[in-house]
Amino acid sequence: MEVIEIRMDNSVSRIVAGEPVTLGFTLETDGTPPPVGSRLQFRTYHGATFLHASMPQSGATLSHSSGYSNLTITEPQVTGWNPRRTLTFTTDRDVELSKVTEVIGMVYYQPEYEDGYWPVFVQTGAEQAISTRQAFAAKWQDASGGWIYSYDVKVTSNSQPFSQWKFSSAGLPAGTKIYTQPWLDVVHDATEGIIELVTPPGDQYLLEPGKELPISIQLLYPAAAGQAPEFESLPNLMAAPR
C-alpha cells in the first residue's frame, strides 16, 4: 500500500491544557490493503501525550513507548484503510494564543521503508467553547453475548451560540457498535474505537450558553470485551464547534 497524502481536517485547533482533543484527518492511499508489518507512527512533542487513534476492527495493535505510538498491522487485511481517521491526545502546557506548535508528527512505515512525514499543529490556551458531562444510565446483555451500555451526555456552550457542533469519545474497544441510531449524524460508529456524532445541516440543534442539551447514546460492546467498570463512562469525551 502506498500513502499519497495525509490531510488534517483543521491544521490549527485551539485546545485546553489537560483536556482530551480528537482531531480528524484523511489518509489518502492507493486503496490496496496495508501489508502485515506496516505501521502508522505518532511522535509527540512539547508536552503532548498520545491517547488513541482510530484503527481497524481486527488485525492491528496500538502500542506506546518513549514518546512514540505505533498503530501496527499484525494480520492480513482484506480492504484498504478507511480514509476518515482520528487521533486523540492531551497537552500539559499552555502557549501564547498567537503561537502555533507542532505537537504530533505522523510517519507511515512500510515493512521495509519510511513512507513520509506529516506534522500536526495546534494553538493552545483558548477557553473551552463547549463543555460536556455524562452519566451512566444502565447496562444489559444482548442476544449476541455482548453488553449494551447506555449513557446520558449533556453538552453546553460556554460563551456563544453554536448551530454546528460535534462530540466524540475515543478509546473504546475495537468492534464496539452504536446500538440505537442517535438523532445526530454519525461520522464514526465506534467500530474503530471512536464515536463521533455531528449536527445535521441547519440550526435545529442550537447550543445556547448556559443551557444543557441532552443526548442519549447506547453502545454494544463486543462479547469478547465482557463487562467492566471502565465501560460505565465514555473515555476522552469532548465536544467542539464545527
Contacts in CASP RR format, 6 or more apart in sequence:
PFRMAT RR
TARGET T0000
AUTHOR 0000-0000-0000
METHOD contacts of the structure
MODEL  1
MEVIEIRMDNSVSRIVAGEPVTLGFTLETDGTPPPVGSRLQFRTYHGATF
LHASMPQSGATLSHSSGYSNLTITEPQVTGWNPRRTLTFTTDRDVELSKV
TEVIGMVYYQPEYEDGYWPVFVQTGAEQAISTRQAFAAKWQDASGGWIYS
YDVKVTSNSQPFSQWKFSSAGLPAGTKIYTQPWLDVVHDATEGIIELVTP
PGDQYLLEPGKELPISIQLLYPAAAGQAPEFESLPNLMAAPR
1 29 0 8 1.000
1 30 0 8 1.000
1 31 0 8 1.000
1 32 0 8 1.000
1 33 0 8 1.000
1 34 0 8 1.000
1 35 0 8 1.000
1 38 0 8 1.000
1 80 0 8 1.000
1 81 0 8 1.000
1 110 0 8 1.000
2 29 0 8 1.000
2 30 0 8 1.000
2 32 0 8 1.000
2 115 0 8 1.000
3 27 0 8 1.000
3 28 0 8 1.000
3 29 0 8 1.000
3 108 0 8 1.000
3 115 0 8 1.000
3 116 0 8 1.000
4 28 0 8 1.000
4 29 0 8 1.000
4 30 0 8 1.000
5 26 0 8 1.000
5 28 0 8 1.000
5 118 0 8 1.000
6 25 0 8 1.000
6 26 0 8 1.000
6 27 0 8 1.000
6 28 0 8 1.000
6 106 0 8 1.000
6 108 0 8 1.000
6 118 0 8 1.000
7 25 0 8 1.000
7 26 0 8 1.000
7 28 0 8 1.000
8 23 0 8 1.000
8 24 0 8 1.000
8 25 0 8 1.000
8 118 0 8 1.000
8 120 0 8 1.000
9 23 0 8 1.000
9 24 0 8 1.000
9 25 0 8 1.000
9 26 0 8 1.000
10 23 0 8 1.000
10 24 0 8 1.000
11 120 0 8 1.000
11 121 0 8 1.000
12 100 0 8 1.000
12 121 0 8 1.000
12 122 0 8 1.000
12 123 0 8 1.000
13 21 0 8 1.000
13 23 0 8 1.000
13 122 0 8 1.000
13 123 0 8 1.000
13 240 0 8 1.000
14 122 0 8 1.000
14 123 0 8 1.000
14 124 0 8 1.000
14 125 0 8 1.000
14 126 0 8 1.000
14 129 0 8 1.000
15 21 0 8 1.000
15 91 0 8 1.000
15 122 0 8 1.000
15 123 0 8 1.000
15 124 0 8 1.000
15 125 0 8 1.000
15 126 0 8 1.000
16 124 0 8 1.000
16 125 0 8 1.000
16 126 0 8 1.000
16 127 0 8 1.000
16 128 0 8 1.000
17 90 0 8 1.000
17 91 0 8 1.000
17 92 0 8 1.000
17 93 0 8 1.000
17 94 0 8 1.000
17 124 0 8 1.000
17 125 0 8 1.000
18 90 0 8 1.000
18 91 0 8 1.000
18 92 0 8 1.000
19 90 0 8 1.000
19 128 0 8 1.000
19 238 0 8 1.000
20 51 0 8 1.000
20 88 0 8 1.000
20 89 0 8 1.000
20 90 0 8 1.000
20 170 0 8 1.000
20 236 0 8 1.000
20 237 0 8 1.000
20 238 0 8 1.000
21 88 0 8 1.000
21 89 0 8 1.000
21 90 0 8 1.000
21 91 0 8 1.000
21 122 0 8 1.000
21 238 0 8 1.000
22 52 0 8 1.000
22 86 0 8 1.000
22 87 0 8 1.000
22 88 0 8 1.000
22 168 0 8 1.000
22 170 0 8 1.000
22 194 0 8 1.000
22 196 0 8 1.000
22 236 0 8 1.000
22 238 0 8 1.000
23 86 0 8 1.000
23 87 0 8 1.000
23 88 0 8 1.000
23 120 0 8 1.000
24 84 0 8 1.000
24 85 0 8 1.000
24 86 0 8 1.000
24 87 0 8 1.000
25 85 0 8 1.000
25 86 0 8 1.000
25 87 0 8 1.000
25 120 0 8 1.000
26 83 0 8 1.000
26 84 0 8 1.000
26 85 0 8 1.000
27 40 0 8 1.000
27 81 0 8 1.000
27 82 0 8 1.000
27 83 0 8 1.000
27 85 0 8 1.000
28 83 0 8 1.000
29 80 0 8 1.000
29 81 0 8 1.000
29 83 0 8 1.000
31 80 0 8 1.000
31 81 0 8 1.000
32 80 0 8 1.000
33 76 0 8 1.000
33 77 0 8 1.000
33 78 0 8 1.000
33 79 0 8 1.000
33 80 0 8 1.000
34 73 0 8 1.000
34 77 0 8 1.000
34 80 0 8 1.000
34 81 0 8 1.000
35 73 0 8 1.000
35 110 0 8 1.000
35 111 0 8 1.000
36 73 0 8 1.000
36 74 0 8 1.000
36 75 0 8 1.000
36 76 0 8 1.000
36 111 0 8 1.000
37 72 0 8 1.000
37 73 0 8 1.000
37 74 0 8 1.000
37 111 0 8 1.000
38 72 0 8 1.000
38 73 0 8 1.000
38 108 0 8 1.000
38 109 0 8 1.000
38 110 0 8 1.000
38 111 0 8 1.000
39 70 0 8 1.000
39 71 0 8 1.000
39 72 0 8 1.000
39 73 0 8 1.000
39 108 0 8 1.000
39 109 0 8 1.000
40 53 0 8 1.000
40 70 0 8 1.000
40 71 0 8 1.000
40 106 0 8 1.000
40 107 0 8 1.000
40 108 0 8 1.000
40 109 0 8 1.000
41 68 0 8 1.000
41 69 0 8 1.000
41 70 0 8 1.000
41 71 0 8 1.000
41 106 0 8 1.000
41 107 0 8 1.000
41 108 0 8 1.000
41 109 0 8 1.000
42 50 0 8 1.000
42 53 0 8 1.000
42 68 0 8 1.000
42 69 0 8 1.000
42 70 0 8 1.000
42 71 0 8 1.000
42 87 0 8 1.000
42 104 0 8 1.000
42 105 0 8 1.000
42 106 0 8 1.000
43 67 0 8 1.000
43 68 0 8 1.000
43 104 0 8 1.000
43 105 0 8 1.000
43 106 0 8 1.000
43 107 0 8 1.000
44 50 0 8 1.000
44 67 0 8 1.000
44 68 0 8 1.000
44 69 0 8 1.000
44 89 0 8 1.000
44 103 0 8 1.000
44 104 0 8 1.000
44 105 0 8 1.000
45 101 0 8 1.000
45 102 0 8 1.000
45 103 0 8 1.000
45 104 0 8 1.000
45 105 0 8 1.000
46 91 0 8 1.000
46 93 0 8 1.000
46 95 0 8 1.000
46 101 0 8 1.000
46 102 0 8 1.000
46 103 0 8 1.000
47 91 0 8 1.000
47 92 0 8 1.000
47 93 0 8 1.000
47 103 0 8 1.000
48 89 0 8 1.000
48 90 0 8 1.000
48 91 0 8 1.000
48 92 0 8 1.000
48 103 0 8 1.000
48 104 0 8 1.000
49 89 0 8 1.000
49 90 0 8 1.000
49 91 0 8 1.000
49 92 0 8 1.000
50 64 0 8 1.000
50 67 0 8 1.000
50 69 0 8 1.000
50 87 0 8 1.000
50 88 0 8 1.000
50 89 0 8 1.000
50 104 0 8 1.000
51 88 0 8 1.000
51 89 0 8 1.000
51 90 0 8 1.000
51 170 0 8 1.000
51 171 0 8 1.000
51 236 0 8 1.000
52 62 0 8 1.000
52 86 0 8 1.000
52 87 0 8 1.000
52 88 0 8 1.000
52 170 0 8 1.000
52 171 0 8 1.000
52 193 0 8 1.000
52 194 0 8 1.000
52 235 0 8 1.000
52 236 0 8 1.000
53 62 0 8 1.000
53 69 0 8 1.000
53 71 0 8 1.000
53 85 0 8 1.000
53 86 0 8 1.000
53 87 0 8 1.000
53 88 0 8 1.000
54 82 0 8 1.000
54 85 0 8 1.000
54 86 0 8 1.000
54 87 0 8 1.000
54 170 0 8 1.000
54 188 0 8 1.000
54 192 0 8 1.000
54 193 0 8 1.000
54 194 0 8 1.000
55 62 0 8 1.000
55 71 0 8 1.000
55 174 0 8 1.000
55 192 0 8 1.000
55 193 0 8 1.000
56 73 0 8 1.000
56 77 0 8 1.000
56 81 0 8 1.000
56 82 0 8 1.000
56 174 0 8 1.000
56 192 0 8 1.000
57 174 0 8 1.000
57 175 0 8 1.000
57 191 0 8 1.000
57 192 0 8 1.000
58 75 0 8 1.000
58 174 0 8 1.000
59 73 0 8 1.000
59 74 0 8 1.000
59 75 0 8 1.000
59 77 0 8 1.000
60 71 0 8 1.000
60 72 0 8 1.000
60 73 0 8 1.000
60 74 0 8 1.000
60 75 0 8 1.000
60 174 0 8 1.000
61 71 0 8 1.000
61 72 0 8 1.000
61 74 0 8 1.000
62 69 0 8 1.000
62 70 0 8 1.000
62 71 0 8 1.000
62 72 0 8 1.000
63 69 0 8 1.000
63 70 0 8 1.000
63 72 0 8 1.000
82 192 0 8 1.000
84 187 0 8 1.000
84 188 0 8 1.000
86 168 0 8 1.000
86 170 0 8 1.000
86 188 0 8 1.000
86 194 0 8 1.000
86 196 0 8 1.000
87 104 0 8 1.000
87 106 0 8 1.000
87 120 0 8 1.000
88 170 0 8 1.000
88 171 0 8 1.000
88 194 0 8 1.000
88 236 0 8 1.000
89 103 0 8 1.000
89 104 0 8 1.000
91 103 0 8 1.000
91 122 0 8 1.000
91 124 0 8 1.000
93 124 0 8 1.000
94 124 0 8 1.000
94 125 0 8 1.000
95 101 0 8 1.000
95 123 0 8 1.000
95 124 0 8 1.000
95 125 0 8 1.000
97 123 0 8 1.000
97 125 0 8 1.000
97 126 0 8 1.000
98 123 0 8 1.000
99 123 0 8 1.000
100 121 0 8 1.000
100 122 0 8 1.000
100 123 0 8 1.000
101 121 0 8 1.000
101 122 0 8 1.000
101 123 0 8 1.000
101 124 0 8 1.000
102 119 0 8 1.000
102 120 0 8 1.000
102 121 0 8 1.000
103 120 0 8 1.000
103 121 0 8 1.000
103 122 0 8 1.000
104 119 0 8 1.000
104 120 0 8 1.000
105 117 0 8 1.000
105 118 0 8 1.000
105 119 0 8 1.000
105 120 0 8 1.000
106 117 0 8 1.000
106 118 0 8 1.000
106 119 0 8 1.000
106 120 0 8 1.000
107 114 0 8 1.000
107 115 0 8 1.000
107 116 0 8 1.000
107 117 0 8 1.000
107 118 0 8 1.000
108 114 0 8 1.000
108 115 0 8 1.000
108 116 0 8 1.000
109 115 0 8 1.000
127 158 0 8 1.000
127 159 0 8 1.000
128 158 0 8 1.000
129 157 0 8 1.000
129 158 0 8 1.000
129 159 0 8 1.000
129 160 0 8 1.000
129 162 0 8 1.000
129 240 0 8 1.000
129 241 0 8 1.000
130 155 0 8 1.000
130 156 0 8 1.000
130 157 0 8 1.000
130 158 0 8 1.000
130 162 0 8 1.000
130 165 0 8 1.000
130 167 0 8 1.000
130 207 0 8 1.000
130 239 0 8 1.000
130 240 0 8 1.000
130 241 0 8 1.000
131 155 0 8 1.000
131 156 0 8 1.000
131 158 0 8 1.000
131 239 0 8 1.000
132 153 0 8 1.000
132 154 0 8 1.000
132 155 0 8 1.000
132 156 0 8 1.000
132 167 0 8 1.000
132 237 0 8 1.000
132 238 0 8 1.000
132 239 0 8 1.000
133 153 0 8 1.000
133 154 0 8 1.000
134 151 0 8 1.000
134 152 0 8 1.000
134 153 0 8 1.000
134 154 0 8 1.000
134 233 0 8 1.000
134 234 0 8 1.000
134 237 0 8 1.000
135 151 0 8 1.000
135 152 0 8 1.000
136 149 0 8 1.000
136 150 0 8 1.000
136 151 0 8 1.000
136 232 0 8 1.000
136 233 0 8 1.000
137 150 0 8 1.000
137 151 0 8 1.000
137 152 0 8 1.000
137 216 0 8 1.000
138 149 0 8 1.000
138 150 0 8 1.000
139 147 0 8 1.000
139 148 0 8 1.000
139 149 0 8 1.000
139 150 0 8 1.000
139 227 0 8 1.000
139 231 0 8 1.000
139 232 0 8 1.000
140 147 0 8 1.000
140 148 0 8 1.000
141 147 0 8 1.000
141 148 0 8 1.000
142 148 0 8 1.000
142 179 0 8 1.000
142 220 0 8 1.000
144 220 0 8 1.000
144 223 0 8 1.000
145 223 0 8 1.000
146 220 0 8 1.000
146 221 0 8 1.000
146 222 0 8 1.000
146 223 0 8 1.000
146 225 0 8 1.000
146 226 0 8 1.000
147 220 0 8 1.000
147 221 0 8 1.000
147 225 0 8 1.000
147 226 0 8 1.000
147 227 0 8 1.000
147 231 0 8 1.000
148 179 0 8 1.000
148 218 0 8 1.000
148 219 0 8 1.000
148 220 0 8 1.000
148 221 0 8 1.000
149 218 0 8 1.000
149 219 0 8 1.000
149 221 0 8 1.000
149 231 0 8 1.000
149 232 0 8 1.000
150 216 0 8 1.000
150 217 0 8 1.000
150 218 0 8 1.000
151 216 0 8 1.000
151 217 0 8 1.000
151 218 0 8 1.000
151 219 0 8 1.000
151 233 0 8 1.000
151 234 0 8 1.000
152 214 0 8 1.000
152 215 0 8 1.000
152 216 0 8 1.000
153 167 0 8 1.000
153 214 0 8 1.000
153 215 0 8 1.000
153 216 0 8 1.000
153 217 0 8 1.000
153 234 0 8 1.000
153 237 0 8 1.000
154 212 0 8 1.000
154 213 0 8 1.000
154 214 0 8 1.000
154 215 0 8 1.000
155 165 0 8 1.000
155 167 0 8 1.000
155 207 0 8 1.000
155 212 0 8 1.000
155 213 0 8 1.000
155 215 0 8 1.000
155 239 0 8 1.000
156 207 0 8 1.000
156 209 0 8 1.000
156 210 0 8 1.000
156 211 0 8 1.000
156 212 0 8 1.000
156 213 0 8 1.000
157 207 0 8 1.000
157 208 0 8 1.000
157 209 0 8 1.000
157 210 0 8 1.000
157 211 0 8 1.000
158 209 0 8 1.000
158 210 0 8 1.000
159 209 0 8 1.000
160 209 0 8 1.000
161 206 0 8 1.000
161 207 0 8 1.000
161 208 0 8 1.000
161 209 0 8 1.000
162 206 0 8 1.000
162 207 0 8 1.000
162 241 0 8 1.000
163 199 0 8 1.000
163 202 0 8 1.000
163 203 0 8 1.000
163 205 0 8 1.000
163 206 0 8 1.000
163 207 0 8 1.000
164 198 0 8 1.000
164 199 0 8 1.000
164 202 0 8 1.000
164 241 0 8 1.000
164 242 0 8 1.000
165 198 0 8 1.000
165 199 0 8 1.000
165 205 0 8 1.000
165 207 0 8 1.000
165 239 0 8 1.000
165 240 0 8 1.000
165 241 0 8 1.000
165 242 0 8 1.000
166 187 0 8 1.000
166 196 0 8 1.000
166 197 0 8 1.000
166 198 0 8 1.000
166 199 0 8 1.000
166 239 0 8 1.000
166 240 0 8 1.000
166 242 0 8 1.000
167 196 0 8 1.000
167 197 0 8 1.000
167 215 0 8 1.000
167 237 0 8 1.000
167 238 0 8 1.000
167 239 0 8 1.000
167 240 0 8 1.000
168 188 0 8 1.000
168 194 0 8 1.000
168 195 0 8 1.000
168 196 0 8 1.000
168 197 0 8 1.000
168 236 0 8 1.000
168 237 0 8 1.000
168 238 0 8 1.000
168 239 0 8 1.000
169 194 0 8 1.000
169 195 0 8 1.000
169 234 0 8 1.000
169 235 0 8 1.000
169 236 0 8 1.000
169 237 0 8 1.000
170 193 0 8 1.000
170 194 0 8 1.000
170 235 0 8 1.000
170 236 0 8 1.000
171 193 0 8 1.000
171 194 0 8 1.000
171 235 0 8 1.000
171 236 0 8 1.000
172 190 0 8 1.000
172 193 0 8 1.000
172 194 0 8 1.000
172 195 0 8 1.000
172 219 0 8 1.000
172 221 0 8 1.000
172 234 0 8 1.000
172 235 0 8 1.000
173 193 0 8 1.000
173 221 0 8 1.000
173 222 0 8 1.000
173 225 0 8 1.000
174 191 0 8 1.000
174 192 0 8 1.000
174 193 0 8 1.000
175 190 0 8 1.000
175 191 0 8 1.000
175 192 0 8 1.000
175 193 0 8 1.000
175 222 0 8 1.000
176 190 0 8 1.000
176 191 0 8 1.000
176 193 0 8 1.000
176 219 0 8 1.000
176 220 0 8 1.000
176 221 0 8 1.000
176 222 0 8 1.000
176 225 0 8 1.000
177 189 0 8 1.000
177 190 0 8 1.000
177 191 0 8 1.000
177 219 0 8 1.000
177 220 0 8 1.000
178 186 0 8 1.000
178 189 0 8 1.000
178 190 0 8 1.000
178 195 0 8 1.000
178 217 0 8 1.000
178 218 0 8 1.000
178 219 0 8 1.000
178 220 0 8 1.000
179 218 0 8 1.000
179 219 0 8 1.000
179 220 0 8 1.000
180 217 0 8 1.000
180 218 0 8 1.000
182 197 0 8 1.000
182 215 0 8 1.000
182 216 0 8 1.000
182 217 0 8 1.000
183 215 0 8 1.000
184 197 0 8 1.000
184 198 0 8 1.000
184 199 0 8 1.000
184 200 0 8 1.000
184 205 0 8 1.000
184 215 0 8 1.000
185 197 0 8 1.000
185 198 0 8 1.000
185 199 0 8 1.000
185 200 0 8 1.000
186 195 0 8 1.000
186 196 0 8 1.000
186 197 0 8 1.000
187 196 0 8 1.000
187 197 0 8 1.000
187 198 0 8 1.000
188 194 0 8 1.000
188 195 0 8 1.000
188 196 0 8 1.000
189 195 0 8 1.000
190 219 0 8 1.000
195 217 0 8 1.000
195 219 0 8 1.000
195 234 0 8 1.000
197 215 0 8 1.000
197 217 0 8 1.000
198 242 0 8 1.000
199 205 0 8 1.000
199 242 0 8 1.000
205 213 0 8 1.000
207 213 0 8 1.000
217 234 0 8 1.000
221 227 0 8 1.000
221 231 0 8 1.000
225 231 0 8 1.000
END
